[in-house]
Amino acid sequence: MTSRFMVETTGTEAVMATVIPGATTSELADVAEPHSPGRPPIAPGPPAAALIDAGDLLRALAAPVRIAIVLQLRDADRCVHELVDALDVAQPLISQHLRVLKTAGVVHGERRGREVVYRLVDEHLSHIVVDAVAHVQEGK
């Protein structure tokens, strides 16, 4: 099964790419259509499932309170009441946002007595948030 995608480029040119699931790079090169002179050929991108998962992750990070939570957890592991105090947000709202982040695999909660202490699952996640905040601050 093959799929065809139109990829627009600058100017009046358009490049066609053929995607064959499971094909190797050399097999893709055999069926690749000619590309514009002076431009590198289009390399196959990540699998569709990876793009879907990345979109889900970015949606989970897309709320200002969740961004603030990730920034707090970047500094140290925290329990809910510490996040409530640091962010000045109601406890039910913090818990709701933590649930979204936990479902997305961004944070992990560990019960310690009566409290649950949250931490970031992966340092890459804090880089995404820090880079996004830095990017918007550069433009202002």
N, CA, C and O of each residue as an XYZ file, in Angstrom:
560
protein
N       0.841     -1.162      0.000
C       0.000      0.000      0.000
C       0.895      1.235      0.000
O       1.821      1.324      0.806
N       0.632      2.186     -0.888
C       1.387      3.428     -0.914
C       0.449      4.588     -0.675
O      -0.745      4.520     -0.968
N       1.010      5.649     -0.141
C       0.261      6.882      0.072
C       1.017      8.003     -0.602
O       2.247      7.985     -0.645
N       0.301      8.980     -1.128
C       0.951     10.108     -1.773
C       0.585     11.370     -1.013
O      -0.570     11.576     -0.638
N       1.581     12.206     -0.793
C       1.363     13.454     -0.083
C       1.935     14.591     -0.911
O       3.027     14.461     -1.463
N       1.223     15.695     -1.006
C       1.730     16.881     -1.676
C       2.431     17.735     -0.629
O       1.852     18.060      0.408
N       3.656     18.088     -0.900
C       4.412     18.939      0.001
C       4.668     20.246     -0.737
O       5.316     20.251     -1.784
N       4.167     21.349     -0.202
C       4.362     22.639     -0.862
C       5.717     23.205     -0.509
O       6.201     23.046      0.612
N       6.323     23.865     -1.473
C       7.588     24.543     -1.235
C       7.392     26.008     -1.591
O       6.332     26.402     -2.076
N       8.424     26.811     -1.346
C       8.319     28.225     -1.684
C       8.290     28.394     -3.189
O       8.765     27.532     -3.929
N       7.746     29.477     -3.628
C       7.649     29.733     -5.057
C       6.480     28.987     -5.655
O       5.473     28.752     -4.988
N       6.616     28.615     -6.912
C       5.506     27.960     -7.603
C       5.699     26.457     -7.725
O       4.872     25.776     -8.331
N       6.787     25.928     -7.155
C       7.083     24.505     -7.262
C       6.336     23.710     -6.200
O       6.007     24.238     -5.138
N       6.075     22.463     -6.483
C       5.547     21.526     -5.498
C       6.306     20.222     -5.660
O       6.671     19.855     -6.778
N       6.545     19.529     -4.587
C       7.290     18.280     -4.611
C       6.347     17.173     -4.163
O       5.614     17.337     -3.187
N       6.361     16.043     -4.871
C       5.555     14.890     -4.482
C       6.451     13.902     -3.754
O       7.576     13.645     -4.183
N       5.965     13.358     -2.672
C       6.695     12.331     -1.941
C       5.837     11.083     -1.888
O       4.626     11.168     -1.684
N       6.446      9.941     -2.069
C       5.738      8.676     -1.981
C       6.158      7.992     -0.690
O       7.350      7.843     -0.423
N       5.192      7.580      0.106
C       5.483      6.911      1.361
C       5.009      5.473      1.244
O       3.846      5.213      0.936
N       5.919      4.544      1.492
C       5.593      3.129      1.452
C       5.859      2.572      2.848
O       7.016      2.417      3.241
N       4.790      2.266      3.607
C       4.997      1.764      4.966
C       5.886      0.523      4.973
O       5.681     -0.405      4.191
N       6.881      0.520      5.870
C       7.766     -0.620      6.022
C       8.923     -0.672      5.040
O       9.768     -1.563      5.132
N       8.977      0.272      4.095
C      10.055      0.260      3.107
C      11.335      0.797      3.726
O      11.302      1.654      4.609
N      12.472      0.278      3.246
C      13.758      0.790      3.704
C      14.079      2.073      2.958
O      13.443      2.396      1.955
N      15.070      2.801      3.456
C      15.460      4.054      2.813
C      15.898      3.824      1.373
O      15.559      4.614      0.492
N      16.659      2.736      1.118
C      17.111      2.483     -0.249
C      15.941      2.119     -1.159
O      15.937      2.489     -2.333
N      14.949      1.401     -0.635
C      13.765      1.094     -1.429
C      12.988      2.363     -1.753
O      12.442      2.502     -2.848
N      12.940      3.289     -0.795
C      12.262      4.564     -1.049
C      12.992      5.359     -2.121
O      12.368      6.021     -2.950
N      14.324      5.288     -2.097
C      15.093      6.019     -3.098
C      14.810      5.475     -4.495
O      14.820      6.230     -5.467
N      14.557      4.167     -4.604
C      14.278      3.557     -5.901
C      12.974      4.059     -6.507
O      12.854      4.131     -7.730
N      11.988      4.409     -5.669
C      10.698      4.851     -6.191
C      10.508      6.361     -6.092
O       9.465      6.887     -6.480
N      11.512      7.051     -5.576
C      11.379      8.498     -5.388
C      11.258      9.194     -6.735
O      11.931      8.844     -7.704
N      10.391     10.179     -6.766
C      10.241     10.985     -7.970
C      11.353     12.021     -7.990
O      11.883     12.373     -6.936
N      11.714     12.512     -9.159
C      12.777     13.512     -9.225
C      12.403     14.746     -8.416
O      11.231     15.107     -8.313
N      13.403     15.377     -7.852
C      13.177     16.583     -7.073
C      13.812     17.753     -7.804
O      14.540     17.573     -8.780
N      13.528     18.942     -7.323
C      14.048     20.147     -7.967
C      15.565     20.169     -7.897
O      16.146     19.823     -6.869
N      16.210     20.575     -8.988
C      17.672     20.675     -8.966
C      18.114     21.659     -7.885
O      17.496     22.706     -7.690
N      19.185     21.308     -7.190
C      19.707     22.191     -6.161
C      19.045     22.001     -4.803
O      19.480     22.594     -3.816
N      18.011     21.193     -4.742
C      17.341     20.935     -3.462
C      17.592     19.487     -3.061
O      17.586     18.588     -3.902
N      17.810     19.273     -1.777
C      18.001     17.883     -1.337
C      16.691     17.111     -1.452
O      15.618     17.707     -1.368
N      16.761     15.797     -1.643
C      15.524     14.998     -1.701
C      14.829     15.019     -0.347
O      15.457     15.258      0.684
N      13.543     14.767     -0.363
C      12.761     14.740      0.869
C      13.031     13.428      1.583
O      12.830     12.352      1.019
N      13.484     13.519      2.821
C      13.758     12.321      3.612
C      12.456     11.848      4.254
O      11.601     12.665      4.595
N      12.302     10.548      4.418
C      11.098     10.057      5.086
C      11.069     10.557      6.519
O      12.100     10.570      7.192
N       9.901     10.967      6.994
C       9.752     11.488      8.342
C       9.465     10.383      9.340
O       9.482      9.200      9.000
N       9.202     10.782     10.575
C       8.868      9.790     11.602
C       7.562      9.082     11.265
O       6.755      9.607     10.497
N       7.348      7.912     11.821
C       6.095      7.202     11.581
C       4.899      8.009     12.086
O       5.028      8.810     13.012
N       3.751      7.795     11.480
C       2.539      8.536     11.845
C       2.207      8.364     13.319
O       1.758      9.318     13.954
N       2.411      7.194     13.875
C       2.104      6.963     15.296
C       2.948      7.867     16.191
O       2.454      8.375     17.198
N       4.209      8.072     15.834
C       5.074      8.957     16.623
C       4.589     10.397     16.540
O       4.641     11.127     17.530
N       4.118     10.809     15.372
C       3.596     12.173     15.218
C       2.321     12.367     16.033
O       2.115     13.425     16.627
N       1.480     11.359     16.059
C       0.246     11.431     16.849
C       0.577     11.529     18.332
O       0.001     12.347     19.049
N       1.508     10.693     18.791
C       1.910     10.722     20.201
C       2.544     12.055     20.570
O       2.298     12.577     21.657
N       3.355     12.610     19.680
C       3.972     13.919     19.941
C       2.906     15.005     20.032
O       2.997     15.895     20.878
N       1.904     14.935     19.172
C       0.803     15.894     19.237
C       0.046     15.793     20.550
O      -0.317     16.809     21.144
N      -0.196     14.553     21.007
C      -0.866     14.355     22.295
C      -0.044     14.944     23.436
O      -0.591     15.574     24.342
N       1.264     14.740     23.390
C       2.145     15.288     24.423
C       2.096     16.813     24.427
O       1.982     17.433     25.484
N       2.182     17.410     23.245
C       2.155     18.876     23.172
C       0.811     19.435     23.632
O       0.762     20.496     24.253
N      -0.282     18.727     23.330
C      -1.600     19.168     23.823
C      -1.656     19.112     25.346
O      -2.252     19.981     25.981
N      -1.033     18.085     25.934
C      -1.026     17.968     27.392
C      -0.239     19.103     28.039
O      -0.522     19.491     29.173
N       0.732     19.626     27.333
C       1.547     20.722     27.863
C       0.980     22.099     27.520
O       1.574     23.115     27.880
N      -0.144     22.145     26.838
C      -0.622     23.387     26.229
C      -1.357     24.340     27.160
O      -1.788     25.399     26.703
N      -1.521     24.031     28.418
C      -2.221     24.932     29.341
C      -1.203     25.684     30.198
O      -0.224     25.092     30.650
N      -1.421     26.974     30.424
C      -0.466     27.753     31.228
C      -0.198     27.155     32.613
O       0.945     27.164     33.071
N      -1.220     26.641     33.278
C      -1.005     26.049     34.606
C      -0.132     24.804     34.492
O       0.721     24.574     35.350
N      -0.327     24.003     33.459
C       0.495     22.800     33.290
C       1.942     23.171     32.963
O       2.873     22.494     33.399
N       2.126     24.228     32.206
C       3.486     24.722     31.939
C       4.140     25.148     33.250
O       5.302     24.828     33.501
N       3.394     25.868     34.085
C       3.918     26.311     35.380
C       4.243     25.113     36.272
O       5.244     25.135     36.988
N       3.421     24.081     36.239
C       3.684     22.872     37.036
C       4.989     22.219     36.574
O       5.819     21.837     37.400
N       5.170     22.092     35.271
C       6.401     21.482     34.748
C       7.612     22.304     35.176
O       8.639     21.740     35.553
N       7.503     23.619     35.123
C       8.624     24.465     35.550
C       8.920     24.279     37.042
O      10.082     24.266     37.446
N       7.881     24.136     37.852
C       8.079     23.880     39.283
C       8.754     22.527     39.511
O       9.668     22.412     40.326
N       8.301     21.517     38.792
C       8.853     20.169     38.973
C      10.261     20.054     38.394
O      11.005     19.135     38.734
N      10.610     20.967     37.541
C      11.970     20.996     36.998
C      12.967     21.290     38.115
O      14.080     20.767     38.130
N      12.538     22.145     39.054
C      13.417     22.522     40.163
C      13.502     21.435     41.234
O      14.573     21.182     41.787
N      12.365     20.793     41.522
C      12.345     19.766     42.577
C      11.038     18.988     42.509
O      10.050     19.465     41.951
N      11.040     17.804     43.072
C       9.803     17.050     43.224
C       8.912     17.814     44.201
O       9.401     18.418     45.155
N       7.595     17.783     43.955
C       6.675     18.560     44.804
C       5.387     17.787     45.039
O       4.957     16.985     44.209
N       4.786     18.052     46.187
C       3.460     17.506     46.448
C       2.430     18.583     46.076
O       2.789     19.730     45.805
N       1.169     18.204     46.067
C       0.105     19.084     45.595
C       0.071     20.392     46.376
O      -0.028     21.460     45.772
N       0.150     20.333     47.705
C       0.028     21.573     48.479
C       1.175     22.536     48.193
O       0.991     23.751     48.269
N       2.366     22.007     47.863
C       3.480     22.884     47.493
C       3.200     23.577     46.157
O       3.518     24.754     45.987
N       2.610     22.851     45.219
C       2.249     23.454     43.929
C       1.145     24.491     44.105
O       1.165     25.539     43.459
N       0.185     24.200     44.978
C      -0.893     25.160     45.263
C      -0.298     26.456     45.805
O      -0.665     27.541     45.354
N       0.611     26.352     46.762
C       1.236     27.538     47.354
C       2.097     28.296     46.340
O       2.042     29.523     46.267
N       2.886     27.563     45.566
C       3.811     28.204     44.628
C       3.085     28.890     43.471
O       3.520     29.938     42.993
N       1.978     28.297     43.024
C       1.299     28.806     41.827
C       0.057     29.629     42.159
O      -0.519     30.269     41.279
N      -0.354     29.613     43.427
C      -1.545     30.348     43.860
C      -2.768     29.948     43.033
O      -3.515     30.788     42.531
N      -2.938     28.633     42.913
C      -4.053     28.043     42.177
C      -4.757     27.086     43.127
O      -4.107     26.449     43.956
N      -6.066     26.978     43.018
C      -6.842     26.115     43.901
C      -6.408     24.656     43.780
O      -6.027     24.193     42.704
N      -6.472     23.945     44.902
C      -6.038     22.551     44.949
C      -6.766     21.664     43.952
O      -6.113     20.854     43.293
N      -8.107     21.772     43.800
C      -8.760     20.898     42.809
C      -8.263     21.133     41.383
O      -8.169     20.195     40.592
N      -7.948     22.380     41.062
C      -7.451     22.689     39.725
C      -6.043     22.114     39.524
O      -5.748     21.567     38.461
N      -5.186     22.234     40.521
C      -3.841     21.642     40.438
C      -3.955     20.129     40.251
O      -3.260     19.546     39.419
N      -4.834     19.501     41.028
C      -5.012     18.046     40.921
C      -5.501     17.642     39.531
O      -5.056     16.640     38.971
N      -6.419     18.434     38.984
C      -6.934     18.143     37.640
C      -5.816     18.237     36.602
O      -5.700     17.371     35.735
N      -4.994     19.284     36.686
C      -3.894     19.443     35.730
C      -2.845     18.348     35.914
O      -2.282     17.863     34.933
N      -2.578     17.957     37.153
C      -1.638     16.861     37.395
C      -2.152     15.559     36.790
O      -1.371     14.754     36.282
N      -3.462     15.355     36.845
C      -4.052     14.146     36.257
C      -3.818     14.122     34.743
O      -3.496     13.074     34.183
N      -3.979     15.270     34.082
C      -3.733     15.354     32.637
C      -2.260     15.062     32.342
O      -1.941     14.299     31.429
N      -1.376     15.669     33.115
C       0.061     15.460     32.905
C       0.463     14.008     33.184
O       1.322     13.454     32.498
N      -0.154     13.406     34.181
C       0.145     12.012     34.506
C      -0.340     11.090     33.392
O       0.374     10.169     32.994
N      -1.543     11.330     32.889
C      -2.091     10.520     31.797
C      -1.216     10.619     30.548
O      -1.063      9.644     29.813
N      -0.651     11.789     30.314
C       0.203     12.006     29.146
C       1.618     11.474     29.351
O       2.425     11.499     28.422
N       1.927     10.994     30.549
C       3.257     10.461     30.811
C       4.292     11.527     31.084
O       5.491     11.278     30.954
N       3.844     12.718     31.464
C       4.768     13.821     31.746
C       5.252     13.763     33.183
O       6.429     14.001     33.452
N       4.350     13.446     34.116
C       4.710     13.380     35.530
C       4.391     12.000     36.089
O       3.596     11.244     35.529
N       5.027     11.703     37.195
C       4.781     10.453     37.919
C       4.560     10.821     39.375
O       5.308     11.615     39.944
N       3.527     10.239     39.975
C       3.246     10.474     41.387
C       3.636      9.291     42.228
O       3.392      8.143     41.856
N       4.253      9.572     43.384
C       4.655      8.521     44.316
C       4.081      8.847     45.681
O       4.341      9.910     46.244
N       3.297      7.918     46.204
C       2.668      8.134     47.504
C       3.706      8.038     48.612
O       4.492      7.093     48.680
N       3.685      9.055     49.485
C       4.533      9.082     50.689
C       3.625      9.438     51.857
O       3.369     10.609     52.136
N       3.155      8.417     52.518
C       2.209      8.633     53.609
C       0.886      9.133     53.055
O       0.274      8.480     52.210
N       0.441     10.301     53.534
C      -0.831     10.879     53.083
C      -0.670     11.724     51.823
O      -1.660     12.114     51.203
N       0.562     12.003     51.449
C       0.805     12.885     50.302
C       1.289     12.092     49.087
O       1.829     10.992     49.204
N       1.073     12.695     47.919
C       1.630     12.161     46.683
C       2.645     13.188     46.201
O       2.322     14.363     46.023
N       3.866     12.735     45.994
C       4.933     13.614     45.520
C       5.078     13.384     44.020
O       5.214     12.249     43.563
N       5.048     14.472     43.266
C       5.121     14.399     41.806
C       6.511     14.783     41.331
O       7.180     15.639     41.911
N       6.921     14.125     40.266
C       8.205     14.428     39.620
C       8.025     14.308     38.120
O       7.095     13.652     37.651
N       8.917     14.943     37.363
C       8.909     14.801     35.911
C       9.417     13.414     35.543
O      10.362     12.912     36.152
N       8.798     12.804     34.561
C       9.207     11.482     34.109
C      10.533     11.562     33.366
O      11.361     10.656     33.463
N      10.731     12.648     32.626
C      11.883     12.752     31.731
C      12.350     14.201     31.667
O      11.535     15.119     31.582
N      13.643     14.399     31.708
C      14.213     15.751     31.642
C      13.931     16.429     30.299
O      13.895     17.658     30.227
N      13.730     15.641     29.232
C      13.412     16.224     27.924
C      12.160     17.083     27.995
O      12.054     18.103     27.314
N      11.227     16.667     28.814
C       9.956     17.381     28.903
C      10.147     18.792     29.427
O       9.489     19.721     28.960
N      11.036     18.964     30.388
C      11.271     20.318     30.895
C      11.952     21.180     29.840
O      11.722     22.387     29.778
N      12.788     20.563     29.012
C      13.446     21.325     27.942
C      12.423     21.861     26.939
O      12.551     22.990     26.464
N      11.424     21.067     26.622
C      10.374     21.520     25.706
C       9.715     22.776     26.251
O       9.539     23.760     25.533
N       9.351     22.733     27.533
C       8.656     23.867     28.156
C       9.585     25.066     28.283
O       9.200     26.183     27.938
N      10.795     24.852     28.769
C      11.749     25.958     28.936
C      12.040     26.612     27.589
O      12.078     27.839     27.493
N      12.244     25.810     26.557
C      12.514     26.365     25.229
C      11.322     27.147     24.689
O      11.501     28.189     24.059
N      10.119     26.660     24.926
C       8.926     27.377     24.460
C       8.793     28.718     25.172
O       8.503     29.730     24.534
N       9.001     28.737     26.469
C       8.907     29.992     27.232
C      10.000     30.956     26.779
O       9.738     32.143     26.588
N      11.215     30.455     26.608
C      12.321     31.310     26.150
C      12.021     31.874     24.766
O      12.311     33.039     24.494
N      11.447     31.059     23.897
C      11.139     31.502     22.542
C      10.140     32.667     22.541
O      10.343     33.660     21.844
N       9.086     32.544     23.308
C       8.092     33.635     23.305
C       8.625     34.874     24.000
O       8.221     35.987     23.665
N       9.525     34.706     24.962
C      10.099     35.877     25.629
C      11.099     36.595     24.731
O      11.268     37.808     24.853
N      11.766     35.873     23.832
C      12.694     36.505     22.899
C      11.987     37.427     21.930
O      12.542     38.444     21.513
N      10.759     37.074     21.569
C      10.012     37.848     20.586
C       9.371     39.094     21.151
O       8.791     39.882     20.404
N       9.461     39.290     22.452
C       8.798     40.468     23.064
C       9.783     41.520     23.491
O       9.385     42.560     24.017
